[in-house]
């Protein structure tokens, strides 16, 4: 185990190119979510403890940047409903699909139609959120959360921006207006 005694709290994100390269490699080297999750933990364990923390912080920033009504609409349609936790896991799934998918979805969540797979029951990936925590624990024996400089890292759950929903569950046409292709393909009338 690497010695985490010299670590100080940090709010520094891992380099974005390195982040997305790790995700791309995980997609090439796995066939399902369990495989991707295991691969990510193994790869993150090769990084320094600070980089592992930075990976988690980068994930949290990407989650923060997609916390909006339109993305929630896509998650609601794709999963036949979407709770607060479900929305977190949905956005983790979007990130886990790679840089191009993430940025296209951030720009237009309806682009996730290209990620539809009949073999996927739920478009969620809760375990993705924990890969850095597990890698850090395996590498240092410590809890990653203890090393996040919360005073200087504002992009975390609990600090998400407020927004007003631009669609209503009871008004399917309002969802179709935001994500027409997803709605036509996946909404259960």
C-alpha positions as CSV (number, residue, x, y, z in Angstrom):
1,X,0.0,0.0,0.0
2,X,1.2,3.5,-0.8
3,X,1.6,5.7,2.2
4,X,-1.2,8.2,2.4
5,X,0.2,9.8,5.5
6,X,1.9,12.5,3.5
7,X,-1.3,13.4,1.6
8,X,-3.0,16.7,2.1
9,X,-6.5,17.6,1.0
10,X,-6.8,18.5,-2.6
11,X,-9.4,20.0,-5.0
12,X,-7.3,19.4,-8.1
13,X,-8.9,17.5,-11.0
14,X,-6.9,15.0,-13.0
15,X,-5.9,16.1,-16.4
16,X,-9.0,15.8,-18.7
17,X,-7.2,14.1,-21.5
18,X,-5.8,11.5,-19.1
19,X,-9.3,11.0,-17.6
20,X,-10.9,10.4,-21.0
21,X,-8.0,8.1,-22.1
22,X,-8.6,5.9,-19.0
23,X,-12.3,5.7,-19.9
24,X,-11.6,4.9,-23.5
25,X,-9.2,2.2,-22.5
26,X,-11.8,0.7,-20.1
27,X,-14.3,0.5,-23.0
28,X,-11.8,-1.3,-25.2
29,X,-10.8,-3.7,-22.5
30,X,-14.2,-4.8,-21.1
31,X,-17.4,-6.3,-22.4
32,X,-19.9,-5.1,-19.7
33,X,-20.2,-2.8,-16.7
34,X,-18.7,-5.2,-14.3
35,X,-15.7,-5.7,-16.5
36,X,-15.4,-1.9,-17.1
37,X,-15.6,-1.2,-13.3
38,X,-12.9,-3.8,-12.5
39,X,-10.7,-2.5,-15.3
40,X,-11.1,1.1,-14.1
41,X,-10.2,0.2,-10.5
42,X,-7.1,-1.7,-11.7
43,X,-5.9,1.2,-13.9
44,X,-6.6,3.8,-11.2
45,X,-4.6,1.8,-8.7
46,X,-1.6,2.5,-11.0
47,X,-1.9,6.2,-10.5
48,X,-0.7,8.3,-7.5
49,X,-3.2,8.8,-4.7
50,X,-3.6,12.5,-5.7
51,X,-4.4,11.4,-9.3
52,X,-7.0,8.9,-8.0
53,X,-8.6,11.7,-6.0
54,X,-8.4,13.9,-9.1
55,X,-10.2,11.2,-11.1
56,X,-13.1,11.3,-8.7
57,X,-13.2,15.1,-8.7
58,X,-13.2,15.1,-12.5
59,X,-16.1,12.7,-12.4
60,X,-18.0,15.0,-10.0
61,X,-17.3,18.0,-12.2
62,X,-18.7,16.2,-15.2
63,X,-21.8,15.2,-13.2
64,X,-22.2,18.8,-12.1
65,X,-21.9,20.0,-15.6
66,X,-24.8,17.8,-16.8
67,X,-27.1,18.5,-13.8
68,X,-30.0,20.0,-15.8
69,X,-33.6,19.5,-16.8
70,X,-32.9,18.3,-20.4
71,X,-30.4,15.6,-19.3
72,X,-32.9,14.5,-16.6
73,X,-35.5,14.3,-19.3
74,X,-33.3,11.9,-21.3
75,X,-32.7,9.8,-18.2
76,X,-36.4,9.7,-17.4
77,X,-37.3,8.5,-20.9
78,X,-34.5,6.0,-21.2
79,X,-35.1,4.4,-17.8
80,X,-38.9,4.8,-17.7
81,X,-38.5,7.1,-14.7
82,X,-35.6,8.7,-12.9
83,X,-35.3,9.5,-9.2
84,X,-32.6,11.8,-7.8
85,X,-30.3,8.8,-7.2
86,X,-31.2,7.4,-10.6
87,X,-30.3,10.7,-12.2
88,X,-26.8,10.4,-10.6
89,X,-26.4,6.8,-11.9
90,X,-27.7,7.8,-15.3
91,X,-25.1,10.6,-15.7
92,X,-22.4,8.3,-14.4
93,X,-23.4,5.9,-17.2
94,X,-23.3,8.7,-19.8
95,X,-19.7,9.6,-18.6
96,X,-18.7,5.9,-18.7
97,X,-19.5,5.8,-22.4
98,X,-16.6,8.1,-23.2
99,X,-15.7,11.7,-24.1
100,X,-17.6,11.9,-27.4
101,X,-20.8,10.5,-26.1
102,X,-20.6,12.7,-23.0
103,X,-20.0,16.0,-24.8
104,X,-22.6,15.2,-27.5
105,X,-25.2,14.4,-24.8
106,X,-24.2,17.5,-22.8
107,X,-25.0,19.5,-26.0
108,X,-28.1,17.6,-26.9
109,X,-29.3,14.7,-24.6
110,X,-31.4,13.3,-27.5
111,X,-28.1,12.2,-29.1
112,X,-28.1,9.3,-26.5
113,X,-30.4,7.5,-29.0
114,X,-27.1,6.3,-30.5
115,X,-26.3,4.5,-27.3
116,X,-29.5,2.4,-27.2
117,X,-28.8,-1.3,-26.8
118,X,-31.6,-3.8,-26.6
119,X,-29.5,-5.8,-24.1
120,X,-29.3,-2.9,-21.6
121,X,-32.2,-2.9,-19.1
122,X,-31.2,0.2,-17.2
123,X,-29.1,3.0,-18.5
124,X,-27.4,3.6,-15.1
125,X,-23.9,2.8,-13.8
126,X,-23.8,3.4,-10.0
127,X,-20.5,1.5,-9.7
128,X,-18.7,3.9,-11.9
129,X,-19.1,6.6,-9.3
130,X,-17.1,4.4,-6.8
131,X,-14.2,3.2,-8.9
132,X,-11.9,5.9,-7.6
133,X,-13.0,5.3,-4.0
134,X,-12.3,1.6,-4.3
135,X,-8.9,2.2,-6.0
136,X,-7.9,4.7,-3.4
137,X,-8.9,2.4,-0.6
138,X,-7.0,-0.5,-2.2
139,X,-3.9,1.6,-2.7
140,X,-3.7,3.5,0.5
141,X,-6.1,1.8,3.0
142,X,-7.7,5.2,3.5
143,X,-11.0,6.8,2.6
144,X,-10.7,9.1,-0.4
145,X,-13.4,11.5,0.9
146,X,-11.0,12.4,3.8
147,X,-8.6,13.9,1.3
148,X,-11.0,16.1,-0.7
149,X,-10.6,19.8,0.0
150,X,-14.4,20.5,0.3
151,X,-13.9,24.2,0.9
152,X,-12.3,24.6,-2.5
153,X,-14.2,22.0,-4.5
154,X,-17.7,23.3,-5.3
155,X,-18.7,20.9,-8.0
156,X,-20.1,18.1,-5.7
157,X,-23.5,16.7,-5.0
158,X,-25.2,19.0,-2.6
159,X,-23.8,22.1,-4.5
160,X,-25.6,21.4,-7.7
161,X,-27.2,24.4,-9.4
162,X,-30.9,25.0,-9.0
163,X,-33.0,24.6,-12.2
164,X,-36.6,24.6,-13.2
165,X,-37.9,21.5,-15.0
166,X,-38.7,22.2,-18.6
167,X,-40.8,19.1,-18.9
168,X,-43.5,17.3,-16.9
169,X,-44.0,13.6,-16.3
170,X,-47.7,14.1,-16.7
171,X,-47.2,15.8,-20.1
172,X,-45.4,13.4,-22.4
173,X,-45.4,16.0,-25.2
174,X,-43.1,18.2,-23.0
175,X,-40.6,15.4,-22.9
176,X,-41.0,14.7,-26.6
177,X,-40.2,18.4,-27.3
178,X,-36.8,18.0,-25.6
179,X,-35.8,14.5,-26.7
180,X,-37.9,13.6,-29.7
181,X,-35.9,10.6,-31.0
182,X,-35.5,9.1,-27.6
183,X,-39.2,9.6,-26.9
184,X,-40.3,8.0,-30.1
185,X,-38.0,5.1,-29.6
186,X,-38.4,4.4,-25.9
187,X,-41.4,6.0,-24.3
188,X,-44.1,3.5,-23.2
189,X,-47.4,5.1,-24.0
